Amino acid sequence: MNERTATVQRDTLETQINITINLDGAGKARFRTEIPFLDHMLAQIARHGLIDIELEATGDLDIDAHHTVEDIGIVLGKAFNRAIGDKKGITRYGHAYVPLDEALSRVVIDFSGRAGLVHEVDYKRSHIGTFDTDLFHEFFQGFVNSAQVTLHLDNIRGRNAHHIAETIFKAFGRALRMAICIDQRMGSAIPSTKGTLNS
């Protein structure tokens, strides 16, 4: 199997981001984003997706974290798009339910070649520590647009905003892991009757 890795660098007047991922890793993670709660959530993607991720990001945090969080989503999506390549033999679809105490969330993803996001999550409060929960939507929208995937995020129940966020990111990691897995029965076929997943 070819190595499914990618490195992406993105520099703008607002953010400077560098990421390296290995889709067939062991869940190793190293982050330097200056946004601790986001690092905690990204670690869930790596660990539960068995994806190695190294990420360094600096941004205009003196304004707020919006640009940095959104752009990290964009760069992560671009890295996935490059690493997964032509999508031959992938499972394509992934889904996961994850509980954490009183919280339960479901994530479903399709590497369809089309960007679509449904984000039905009520985080119950505006901030988790200093992290603005509105920014989770921006992160996932950035990812979806760049990775060209269809993504449904649903919090089924929960009271604690930290628990809700963690179940979303853990389920996202596990859904990714399922979708990007190589299905040996597919051989080198594209998992689509259209013969392409690029649009």
Backbone hydrogen bonds in HBPLUS format (Angstrom, degrees):
<---DONOR---> <-ACCEPTOR-->    atom                        ^
c    i                          cat <-CA-CA->   ^        H-A-AA   ^      H-
h    n   atom  resd res      DA  || num        DHA   H-A  angle D-A-AA Bond
n    s   type  num  typ     dist DA aas  dist angle  dist       angle   num
A0023-LEU N   A0004-ARG O   2.95 MM  19  5.68 160.5  1.99 176.7 174.1     1
A0006-ALA N   A0021-ILE O   3.10 MM  15  5.56 148.6  2.20 147.7 151.5     2
A0021-ILE N   A0006-ALA O   2.91 MM  15  5.56 158.0  1.96 158.0 165.3     3
A0008-VAL N   A0019-ILE O   2.87 MM  11  5.38 155.7  1.93 151.5 159.7     4
A0019-ILE N   A0008-VAL O   2.91 MM  11  5.38 159.9  1.95 155.9 162.5     5
A0010-ARG N   A0017-ILE O   2.83 MM   7  5.24 162.4  1.86 154.2 158.9     6
A0017-ILE N   A0010-ARG O   2.86 MM   7  5.24 166.6  1.88 151.8 156.4     7
A0012-THR N   A0015-THR O   2.75 MM   3  5.27 167.2  1.76 170.6 172.3     8
A0060-ASP N   A0014-GLU O   3.10 MM  46  5.64 124.8  2.42 153.5 166.2     9
A0016-GLN N   A0058-THR O   2.88 MM  42  5.39 157.9  1.93 156.7 159.4    10
A0058-THR N   A0016-GLN O   2.99 MM  42  5.39 155.4  2.06 146.5 154.5    11
A0018-ASN N   A0056-GLU O   2.90 MM  38  5.34 159.6  1.94 158.0 163.2    12
A0056-GLU N   A0018-ASN O   2.93 MM  38  5.34 162.6  1.96 157.9 163.4    13
A0020-THR N   A0054-GLU O   2.90 MM  34  5.21 152.6  1.98 148.4 155.6    14
A0054-GLU N   A0020-THR O   2.90 MM  34  5.21 159.7  1.94 155.9 161.5    15
A0022-ASN N   A0052-ASP O   2.94 MM  30  5.01 144.4  2.07 139.5 144.6    16
A0052-ASP N   A0022-ASN O   3.08 MM  30  5.01 150.1  2.17 145.7 144.4    17
A0053-ILE N   A0028-LYS O   2.91 MM  25  6.42 155.0  1.97 158.2 164.6    18
A0030-ARG N   A0053-ILE O   2.99 MM  23  6.46 149.2  2.08 157.6 163.3    19
A0055-LEU N   A0030-ARG O   2.88 MM  25  6.32 161.5  1.91 163.9 169.6    20
A0032-ARG N   A0055-LEU O   2.86 MM  23  6.25 138.1  2.03 148.4 161.2    21
A0057-ALA N   A0032-ARG O   2.78 MM  25  6.13 164.3  1.80 160.9 156.5    22
A0038-LEU N   A0035-ILE O   3.07 MM   3  5.53 121.9  2.42 113.3 127.3    23
A0039-ASP N   A0035-ILE O   3.08 MM   4  6.37 158.0  2.13 155.2 162.1    24
A0040-HIS N   A0036-PRO O   3.01 MM   4  6.31 153.6  2.08 148.4 155.2    25
A0041-MET N   A0037-PHE O   3.07 MM   4  6.39 148.5  2.18 142.7 150.5    26
A0041-MET N   A0038-LEU O   3.07 MM   3  5.03 116.4  2.49  94.0 109.4    27
A0042-LEU N   A0038-LEU O   2.81 MM   4  6.08 164.1  1.84 159.7 164.1    28
A0043-ALA N   A0039-ASP O   2.95 MM   4  6.11 147.8  2.06 145.7 154.2    29
A0044-GLN N   A0041-MET O   2.99 MM   3  5.22 133.6  2.21 101.1 113.7    30
A0045-ILE N   A0042-LEU O   3.09 MM   3  5.19 118.6  2.48  96.8 111.2    31
A0046-ALA N   A0042-LEU O   3.15 MM   4  6.55 163.5  2.18 154.4 157.3    32
A0047-ARG N   A0043-ALA O   2.93 MM   4  6.04 174.6  1.93 151.5 153.3    33
A0048-HIS N   A0044-GLN O   2.95 MM   4  5.81 165.2  1.97 146.8 151.4    34
A0049-GLY N   A0045-ILE O   2.85 MM   4  5.46 133.6  2.07 135.8 147.2    35
A0050-LEU N   A0046-ALA O   2.93 MM   4  5.57 115.1  2.36 137.5 149.0    36
A0051-ILE N   A0046-ALA O   3.07 MM   5  4.70 154.1  2.13 132.1 138.6    37
A0061-LEU N   A0059-GLY O   2.81 MM   2  5.54 140.1  1.97 103.0  91.4    38
A0063-ILE N   A0060-ASP O   2.98 MM   3  5.74 159.2  2.03 118.0 123.9    39
A0069-VAL N   A0065-ALA O   2.95 MM   4  6.03 173.0  1.95 168.4 170.0    40
A0070-GLU N   A0066-HIS O   3.00 MM   4  6.09 173.2  2.00 159.7 162.0    41
A0071-ASP N   A0067-HIS O   2.91 MM   4  5.89 160.8  1.95 144.8 151.0    42
A0072-ILE N   A0068-THR O   2.95 MM   4  6.07 146.1  2.07 143.7 152.4    43
A0073-GLY N   A0069-VAL O   3.17 MM   4  6.46 156.4  2.23 146.5 152.1    44
A0074-ILE N   A0070-GLU O   3.02 MM   4  6.39 152.4  2.09 145.7 153.8    45
A0075-VAL N   A0071-ASP O   2.91 MM   4  6.11 165.8  1.93 150.3 153.1    46
A0076-LEU N   A0072-ILE O   2.88 MM   4  5.99 162.0  1.91 151.5 156.8    47
A0077-GLY N   A0073-GLY O   2.97 MM   4  6.10 157.6  2.02 144.9 151.1    48
A0078-LYS N   A0074-ILE O   2.95 MM   4  6.27 155.1  2.02 148.5 155.5    49
A0079-ALA N   A0075-VAL O   2.94 MM   4  6.16 156.5  2.00 147.9 154.1    50
A0080-PHE N   A0076-LEU O   3.01 MM   4  6.31 156.3  2.07 148.8 154.7    51
A0081-ASN N   A0077-GLY O   2.97 MM   4  6.19 162.7  2.00 150.2 155.0    52
A0082-ARG N   A0078-LYS O   2.98 MM   4  6.24 154.9  2.05 149.2 155.2    53
A0083-ALA N   A0079-ALA O   2.88 MM   4  6.00 168.1  1.90 152.0 156.0    54
A0084-ILE N   A0080-PHE O   2.95 MM   4  5.93 159.9  1.99 154.7 158.4    55
A0085-GLY N   A0082-ARG O   3.28 MM   3  5.40 139.3  2.46  99.6 110.5    56
A0087-LYS N   A0084-ILE O   3.39 MM   3  5.84 159.0  2.44 134.5 133.6    57
A0090-ILE N   A0087-LYS O   3.42 MM   3  5.67 171.8  2.43 119.7 121.4    58
A0089-GLY N   A0189-ALA O   2.78 MM 100  5.50 159.8  1.82 162.3 157.3    59
A0183-ASP N   A0089-GLY O   2.78 MM  94  5.66 162.8  1.81 174.9 173.7    60
A0091-THR N   A0181-CYS O   2.83 MM  90  5.68 135.7  2.03 159.4 173.5    61
A0092-ARG N   A0179-ALA O   2.91 MM  87  4.56 140.3  2.06 149.5 136.9    62
A0111-PHE N   A0092-ARG O   3.13 MM  19  5.28 163.2  2.16 137.2 142.3    63
A0094-GLY N   A0109-ILE O   2.94 MM  15  5.20 155.4  2.00 148.5 149.7    64
A0109-ILE N   A0094-GLY O   2.77 MM  15  5.20 164.9  1.80 155.6 158.7    65
A0096-ALA N   A0107-VAL O   2.94 MM  11  5.50 141.5  2.09 151.1 161.0    66
A0107-VAL N   A0096-ALA O   2.96 MM  11  5.50 157.2  2.02 155.7 163.2    67
A0098-VAL N   A0105-SER O   2.95 MM   7  5.56 158.2  2.00 154.5 161.6    68
A0105-SER N   A0098-VAL O   3.06 MM   7  5.56 162.5  2.09 146.3 150.7    69
A0100-LEU N   A0103-ALA O   2.86 MM   3  5.17 153.1  1.93 144.4 146.5    70
A0103-ALA N   A0100-LEU O   2.95 MM   3  5.17 157.7  2.00 137.3 131.9    71
A0104-LEU N   A0157-ARG O   2.90 MM  53  5.38 156.2  1.95 147.1 144.3    72
A0156-ILE N   A0104-LEU O   2.80 MM  52  5.52 141.4  1.95 145.1 157.7    73
A0157-ARG N   A0104-LEU O   3.29 MM  53  5.38 157.2  2.34 141.8 144.3    74
A0106-ARG N   A0154-ASP O   2.78 MM  48  5.22 165.4  1.80 159.8 165.0    75
A0154-ASP N   A0106-ARG O   2.91 MM  48  5.22 165.4  1.93 166.6 167.1    76
A0108-VAL N   A0152-HIS O   2.99 MM  44  5.17 158.9  2.03 146.6 153.0    77
A0152-HIS N   A0108-VAL O   2.86 MM  44  5.17 168.1  1.87 159.8 163.0    78
A0110-ASP N   A0150-THR O   2.89 MM  40  5.09 147.1  2.00 149.9 155.6    79
A0150-THR N   A0110-ASP O   2.91 MM  40  5.09 163.7  1.93 149.2 154.0    80
A0113-GLY N   A0148-GLN O   3.02 MM  35  4.79 136.1  2.22 160.5 154.9    81
A0116-GLY N   A0149-VAL O   3.01 MM  33  6.41 150.8  2.09 145.5 140.0    82
A0151-LEU N   A0116-GLY O   2.75 MM  35  6.12 159.5  1.79 157.1 162.7    83
A0118-VAL N   A0151-LEU O   2.89 MM  33  6.32 155.6  1.95 160.8 165.5    84
A0153-LEU N   A0118-VAL O   2.81 MM  35  6.11 165.6  1.83 165.5 170.4    85
A0120-GLU N   A0153-LEU O   2.83 MM  33  5.96 158.7  1.87 172.7 167.4    86
A0155-ASN N   A0120-GLU O   3.13 MM  35  6.50 165.8  2.15 152.3 150.0    87
A0133-THR N   A0126-SER O   2.90 MM   7  5.57 160.3  1.94 138.4 144.6    88
A0128-ILE N   A0131-PHE O   2.86 MM   3  5.15 152.8  1.93 145.4 152.6    89
A0131-PHE N   A0128-ILE O   3.03 MM   3  5.15 157.8  2.08 127.4 124.9    90
A0135-LEU N   A0132-ASP O   3.00 MM   3  5.81 158.5  2.05 122.5 128.3    91
A0136-PHE N   A0133-THR O   3.22 MM   3  5.72 162.0  2.26 112.8 117.5    92
A0139-PHE N   A0135-LEU O   2.93 MM   4  6.19 155.1  2.00 150.2 156.4    93
A0140-PHE N   A0136-PHE O   3.03 MM   4  6.31 170.3  2.04 157.1 158.0    94
A0141-GLN N   A0137-HIS O   2.85 MM   4  6.00 154.4  1.92 150.0 157.9    95
A0142-GLY N   A0138-GLU O   2.96 MM   4  6.06 158.6  2.01 144.7 150.2    96
A0143-PHE N   A0139-PHE O   2.98 MM   4  6.29 156.7  2.04 148.5 155.2    97
A0144-VAL N   A0140-PHE O   2.90 MM   4  6.03 172.4  1.90 151.4 153.3    98
A0145-ASN N   A0141-GLN O   3.02 MM   4  6.11 167.3  2.04 150.3 153.7    99
A0146-SER N   A0142-GLY O   3.22 MM   4  6.33 155.2  2.29 144.1 150.0   100
A0147-ALA N   A0143-PHE O   2.77 MM   4  5.80 164.3  1.79 163.6 168.6   101
A0148-GLN N   A0144-VAL O   2.90 MM   4  5.49 133.1  2.12 139.0 148.3   102
A0164-ILE N   A0160-ASN O   2.94 MM   4  6.24 158.9  1.98 155.7 162.4   103
A0165-ALA N   A0161-ALA O   2.96 MM   4  6.15 169.5  1.97 152.0 154.2   104
A0166-GLU N   A0162-HIS O   2.95 MM   4  6.13 162.9  1.98 151.3 156.5   105
A0167-THR N   A0163-HIS O   2.93 MM   4  6.16 157.1  1.99 150.9 156.4   106
A0168-ILE N   A0164-ILE O   3.09 MM   4  6.35 155.3  2.15 149.8 156.5   107
A0169-PHE N   A0165-ALA O   3.04 MM   4  6.34 165.0  2.06 156.2 159.0   108
A0170-LYS N   A0166-GLU O   2.91 MM   4  6.00 159.6  1.95 149.9 156.0   109
A0171-ALA N   A0167-THR O   2.97 MM   4  5.91 161.5  2.00 141.5 147.2   110
A0172-PHE N   A0168-ILE O   2.86 MM   4  6.01 147.8  1.97 141.9 151.8   111
A0173-GLY N   A0169-PHE O   3.00 MM   4  6.19 157.6  2.05 142.6 147.5   112
A0174-ARG N   A0170-LYS O   3.04 MM   4  6.36 161.1  2.08 150.1 154.8   113
A0175-ALA N   A0171-ALA O   2.83 MM   4  5.98 157.0  1.88 149.7 156.4   114
A0176-LEU N   A0172-PHE O   2.93 MM   4  6.09 159.0  1.97 149.8 155.5   115
A0177-ARG N   A0173-GLY O   3.00 MM   4  6.22 160.9  2.03 146.9 152.2   116
A0178-MET N   A0174-ARG O   3.08 MM   4  6.36 155.9  2.14 146.0 151.1   117
A0179-ALA N   A0175-ALA O   2.99 MM   4  6.20 166.1  2.01 152.1 155.9   118
A0180-ILE N   A0176-LEU O   2.94 MM   4  6.05 162.7  1.97 163.3 165.8   119
A0186-MET N   A0183-ASP O   2.84 MM   3  5.51 150.6  1.93 119.3 128.2   120
A0187-GLY N   A0184-GLN O   3.19 MM   3  5.45 144.8  2.32 102.5 111.9   121
A0189-ALA N   A0186-MET O   2.98 MM   3  5.45 162.9  2.01 133.9 137.7   122
A0192-SER N   A0190-ILE O   2.70 MM   2  5.58 138.4  1.86 110.3  96.8   123
A0195-GLY N   A0192-SER O   3.13 MM   3  5.36 149.8  2.23 102.6 111.1   124
